[in-house]
Amino acid sequence: MQSKAHDLLQKHGHDPTSSRLGFHIPPYNTVDHLHLHVLGGEFESPYRSTKYEIGKKWYKDLGHLLSDLECERSKQSTFFDL
């Protein structure tokens, strides 16, 4: 998903390194299927900026999510290795 998102950002003239990728966290999601938000450029609306703000309880940045999943995976493999 991340690779495809970066391809789409480049195709539409956005720099993938300064763009945002992330997910809304239940119960703050309004769509009931998993989908990645791909955000390029700056927001003109304060509402949109807040809606996709990194570090809020309703939105999880892809990088942070992957890091959290890796930590959980490490904990599980450590537990089963005992």
C-alpha positions as CSV (number, residue, x, y, z in Angstrom):
1,M,0.0,0.0,0.0
2,Q,2.8,2.4,0.9
3,S,4.6,1.8,-2.4
4,K,1.4,2.4,-4.4
5,A,0.7,5.5,-2.4
6,H,4.1,6.9,-3.2
7,D,3.6,6.1,-6.9
8,L,0.3,8.0,-6.9
9,L,1.8,11.0,-5.1
10,Q,4.6,11.3,-7.6
11,K,2.2,10.8,-10.5
12,H,0.2,13.8,-9.2
13,G,3.2,16.0,-8.6
14,H,3.6,15.6,-4.8
15,D,6.8,14.8,-2.9
16,P,6.2,11.5,-1.1
17,T,8.6,12.5,1.6
18,S,6.5,15.5,2.6
19,S,3.1,13.8,2.3
20,R,1.0,12.0,4.9
21,L,-0.2,8.4,4.9
22,G,-2.4,7.1,7.6
23,F,-5.6,5.5,8.9
24,H,-8.5,6.7,11.0
25,I,-8.8,4.7,14.2
26,P,-12.2,3.2,15.2
27,P,-14.6,4.4,16.4
28,Y,-13.5,7.6,14.7
29,N,-13.8,6.1,11.2
30,T,-16.8,6.8,9.0
31,V,-16.1,4.1,6.4
32,D,-16.3,0.5,7.6
33,H,-13.5,-1.0,5.5
34,L,-9.7,-0.6,5.8
35,H,-8.4,2.1,3.5
36,L,-5.2,4.2,3.6
37,H,-5.4,8.0,3.4
38,V,-2.8,9.4,1.0
39,L,-2.4,13.1,1.5
40,G,-0.2,15.4,-0.6
41,G,0.2,19.1,-0.3
42,E,-1.0,21.5,2.4
43,F,-4.6,21.8,3.7
44,E,-6.5,25.0,3.1
45,S,-9.2,24.1,5.7
46,P,-8.3,24.0,9.5
47,Y,-11.0,21.2,9.8
48,R,-9.1,19.0,7.3
49,S,-5.8,19.7,8.9
50,T,-7.2,18.6,12.3
51,K,-9.0,15.6,10.8
52,Y,-5.7,14.1,9.6
53,E,-3.4,15.4,12.4
54,I,-0.6,13.1,13.4
55,G,-0.6,12.1,17.1
56,K,-4.4,12.5,17.7
57,K,-6.4,9.6,19.0
58,W,-8.5,9.4,15.8
59,Y,-5.7,9.2,13.2
60,K,-2.6,7.0,13.0
61,D,0.3,7.8,10.7
62,L,1.4,4.8,8.7
63,G,5.0,5.0,10.0
64,H,3.8,5.0,13.6
65,L,1.4,2.1,12.9
66,L,4.2,0.0,11.3
67,S,6.5,0.8,14.3
68,D,3.7,-0.2,16.8
69,L,3.1,-3.5,14.9
70,E,6.8,-4.3,14.8
71,C,7.0,-3.8,18.6
72,E,4.0,-6.1,19.2
73,R,5.5,-8.7,16.9
74,S,8.8,-8.5,18.9
75,K,6.9,-8.9,22.2
76,Q,5.1,-12.0,20.8
77,S,8.2,-13.7,19.4
78,T,10.0,-13.0,22.7
79,F,7.2,-14.6,24.7
80,F,7.1,-17.7,22.5
81,D,10.9,-18.0,22.5
82,L,10.9,-18.6,26.3
